């Protein structure tokens, strides 16, 4: 039972949850503005990996962040943080300022009560880079040369804990982990905390930095990655007959969510409403989607019911669409099944075609893209869709951004799925 269900059973309406701050660092740019501009321009952030270690791998391309986090934080601070936490802090600082906050919570009367601010930020693989690098140090130089920051750097909850320290949150710090659905599941959890009255402000999202020879080699061994090493910008190809797997990316996406009353009381700008979530699990395979889309259907229906959104109000879907045939087609089948004839009136985009698959960060960055699509009433295109799969019979935006209706309330869905059969759908409504 969700907080929304509990409130309704008590005869009270759950609190409305709105987005007041956005922050991101991605392969397209070092902030939200440059990332959004890159998406609208249909620019790929996928590049050849130039580090020498890539030469030994069958896959030598990735979506590395456009701005290295160590360029925008002090050297002392950076050396205490795994790269995933560095990215999370960069995005958090932007989101917190974008929400109109000028200092950590509780420092003066103009800021939120620190005990009513919480954090929900996750990472799919956490501090894997620190773990592997410090193992190398141990073997090659001995234990005395290991970093004293190793344990707090590699903890899966490290990004959440460092975000909590950054914004002064004393209401709790949480780190849900659900593979590539991590970012979205943390946003759904954040929404429930505000709905239920456990928090007024939640800093939420996901982060990932796993472009290292071991994870890259492991995904390649699964035959999950594209091997278009000679044309990296064209490698991520959702829905295209020529797709040959996904492209690993890295990045972070952070949102500041608030209760509507709290945001309005302080005169905050509101981007959109996080209206509902749908969760399910496939119970099918550890690394493959259930081919009929059964679990996705369940999650989409749950999100629509939780949000109380009628089908005709849903005009846009930011799809999971990683560029694998099984995943792409299961999602299309599920949307067709749930939405029926209305599915043909949807505008669908797959922004992984430009960012690559940022694993635990991807659901958060794509939620930001969904929020901005409603806020600006403009949907970014899918790139590299040149020879469409015959089974993809829905309206996928290509080449140019597509405008949404300029007037009236509209809604959108963001789909995120992960190894283990995790399915998360977030429903977003315009304000």
ABEGO torsion letter per residue (X at the ends): XBAAAAAAAAGBBBBBBBBABBBBBBAAEABAAAAAAAAAAGBBABBBBABAAAAABABABBBBBABBAAAABBAAAAAABBAAAAAAAAAAAAAAAAAGBABBBGABAABBBAAABBBBBBBAAEAAAAAAAAAAAAAAAEAAABBAAAAAAABAAAAAAAAAAAAGBAAEBBBBBBEAAAAAAAAAAAAAAAAAGABABBBBEBBBBABBAAAAAAAAAAGABBABAABAAAABBBGBAABAEBBBBBEBBBBBBBBAAAAAAAGBBBABBBABBBBBBAGABAABBBAAGAAAAAAAAAAAAAAGBBAAABABBBBAGAGBAAAAAAAAAAAAAAAEAAAAABBBBBAAAAAEBAEAAAAAAAAAAAAAAAAAGBBBBBBGBABBBAABABBBBBGBBBBBBABEBBBBBBBBBBBGGBBBBBBBBBX
